[in-house]
Amino acid sequence: MPVIRENQNRLECEVEDNGVGRTAAKEERSDEDNGRQSYGSGLAERLATISGGSYSVTDLFDNEGKSTGTRTSLGFPMISL
């Protein structure tokens, strides 16, 4: 479930997933796909950059170091019209 909040004149959105994680996903991809950024991730990063916002992806792990998914965070400045 996405979390959306206003924080110091910024709109922040955070989404966590419980997938295999980026490391395992990278191992599963073919050699020709390795190093390629997904279309959605690239688009989100460009949108954040153009708007003066922020974009980050964090790998999540359990206490044993096993991957438990990722957290994607987007932040955009609030604009008064």
N, C-alpha and C positions, 0 to 999 in steps of 0.2 A: 504494500500500500504506500503510495507516495505521501511524503510529508511536505506541505507547503506552508511557509510562514513569512511574515514580514519582520525584518531585523535591521534596524538603523538605516531606514530609507532604502533597503534592498529587499527584493523578493527572492526567497531561497526555496529551492525544491530539492528534495533528497529522496532517492529511490534505492532500496536494497533488494537484491535478488538472492535466491539460494541455489544458484546454479553450480557448476563444477569449478568455477573460477577461471580467471584469464590464463593462468599457467597451464592448467589441464586442457583448456580449450585450445591453446596454442599447440600443445603436443598432439592433439587430435587432428589438427588441420594438415592439409597436404603441404609439401615444401613450397609450392608456388604461392600459397595463400599466406605463409608466415611473413610477418612484418607489415601486412596490409591492415590498415585501420578500417573498421566497419563504416558503412555509409552513414548510419545514424549517429555514431560517435563523432565522426568528422563534422557532420552538420551541426551537432550540438556545440562542439568546440568552436567552430567558426562563428556561430550565432552569438555565443558568449563573448568572444573576442571583439566582434564588430560593435556590440552594444556596451562595451566596457565592463562586462561581467566576468564571471569566473566559471571554470569547468574542471572537475576532477573525478577520477575513478580510483577507488581504494579497494584493494583486495582484502577480503575478510577471512579470518582463520579461527579455528577453535583452539582450546587450550593445548591440544596435542600437535598443533601446527598444520592440521588438515584444512584445506580450502573449504570455505562454507559459502562462497559467493562473492559478490561485489557491492559496493555502495557508490552510486553516481550522484554527484552534487552539482547543481547549477545555481548560479546567483546572477541576478540582473538588477541594475539600479532602478529605483522607482522614479518615474517621470510624472511631474504634475502638469496637467493640461489646463 
